Amino acid sequence: MADWQALDEVVEFTSGLIRIDTTNRGGGDCRERPAAEYAAERLAGAGLEPLLLERTPGRTNVVTRIAGTDPSADALLVHGHLDVVPAEAADWSVHPFSGEVRDGVVWGRGAVDMKNMDAMILAVVRSWARQGVRPRRDLVIAFTADEEASAEDGSGFLADRHPELFEGCTEGVSESGAFTFHDGAGREIYPIAAGERGTGWLKLTARGRAGHGSKVNEENAVTRLAAAVTRIGEHQWPIRLTPTVRAALTRLAGLNGIDADFTDVDRLLEKLGPAARLVEATIRNSANPTMLDAGYKVNVIPGEAVAYVDGRCLVGFEEEFAATIDELVGPDVRWEFAHREVALQAPLDTPVYAAMRAAVEEFAPGGYVVPYCMSGGTDAKQFSRLGVTGYGFTPLKLPPDLDYQALFHGVDERVPVEALHFGVHVLDRFLRTA
């Protein structure tokens, strides 16, 4: 079991990493190196030999390997990203990069996404060094840059340029799984991610005839773009259930004592109550308009207008997604993928999933483990190029009044100290035995 020093260090490291501003504004505007050096120094303090790797100066990744006791076993990848999304300090109760610990809670950008997991990993491996512990299988530890944008400087760079560092890795674990979800009926559910929707960020371009704003113009690029964006935003995507989502619905229905009726999924979600939040975003493809760019003066009709759409695809339904977008944009608007990554699905009948479940149940004996699919994406997409099957496993025991999922990219992001302690114990148990 992790020692008491590990429980102190996970709080110290979470706070310390938060204080290092690694805001990723996209377009290369980020510098993860100070956080990478912070992590590497603590890995070195555990007797490891971390490598610092960059595709672009300042966009630093850290990779190290811990030798397991069973040389015949496949290796396990454990990874977390170092960058965070922007935060407006004026909107927060505390400064988002203060790392303040107040009333048993660590505050700041990255507290749940995902410097908490980075800190857990560091605390666990340092605890092992003090106790002389080795895991059963080789562990590859990776702290990455650029996850909150394209991952080109992070996991994409590592997978494409340094695949040898991940030799033997068959599975990987990272963010967004094994956290407490309170279902409104007194049950604690611990969803473990076994899938992700694919990323399909779209760029829409409408062209027309530029002219004076006072004249009739039936070839107005803004009008054409607005119509296409409206059609996309209002489209009702059909229900498409993947095996992971079916398994989640079946498990949740069983916990509620109802039949998993897949002939009327919307009605089934109603019966599940608050637990429906775990699956409602992953029963369909989706496309949400997010950015508009057109014109330069109110009395000038521009010749071009551009929009961006955040598209997400379920595994197996990528072609349907593209065909639907073709129909929705119409003949006057051209679209292309601004960024695209695969959808993922991981099996549930595996020893590694069983080990994750056992670790959670040991420290949350009254909890119920449920598989689920992430609505967004993680670095697991890039590491899948190396044949690594990814799971979401960042264990946290959370109180009912903390809306964990709303804190991702939200205001007043924070994590309870007790949740970090739980995470260290569960992660330690899992990584020793997986």
Salt bridges, closest charged atoms under 4 A:
ASP3 OD2 - ARG130 NE 2.83
GLU9 OE1 - ARG126 NE 3.02
GLU9 OE1 - ARG130 NH1 3.59
GLU32 OE1 - ARG59 NE 2.62
GLU37 OE2 - ARG33 NE 2.88
GLU41 OE1 - ARG42 NH1 3.81
GLU54 OE2 - ARG33 NH1 2.80
ASP70 OD2 - ARG136 NH1 3.64
ASP83 OD1 - HIS81 ND1 3.18
GLU100 OE2 - ARG102 NE 2.95
ASP113 OD1 - HIS81 NE2 3.09
ASP113 OD2 - HIS409 NE2 3.06
ASP138 OD2 - ARG65 NH1 3.07
ASP146 OD1 - ARG59 NH2 3.22
GLU147 OE1 - HIS81 NE2 3.22
GLU148 OE2 - HIS81 NE2 3.80
GLU148 OE1 - HIS409 NE2 3.25
ASP153 OD1 - ARG55 NH1 2.99
ASP153 OD2 - ARG59 NH1 3.39
ASP160 OD1 - ARG385 NH1 2.98
GLU164 OE2 - HIS162 ND1 3.40
GLU171 OE1 - ARG137 NH2 2.71
GLU175 OE2 - HIS81 NE2 3.37
ASP183 OD2 - ARG187 NE 2.72
GLU188 OE1 - LYS397 NZ 2.82
GLU196 OE1 - LYS381 NZ 3.35
GLU219 OE2 - ARG209 NE 3.67
ASP266 OD2 - ARG284 NH2 3.27
GLU270 OE1 - ARG267 NH1 2.86
GLU304 OE1 - ARG207 NH2 3.18
ASP310 OD1 - ARG312 NE 2.65
GLU320 OE2 - ARG240 NH2 2.75
ASP332 OD2 - ARG224 NE 3.93
GLU336 OE2 - ARG334 NH1 3.27
GLU341 OE2 - ARG385 NH2 2.99
GLU361 OE2 - ARG357 NE 3.07
GLU362 OE1 - ARG429 NE 2.42
ASP403 OD1 - ARG277 NH2 3.02
GLU413 OE1 - ARG109 NH1 2.72
ASP428 OD1 - ARG432 NE 2.92
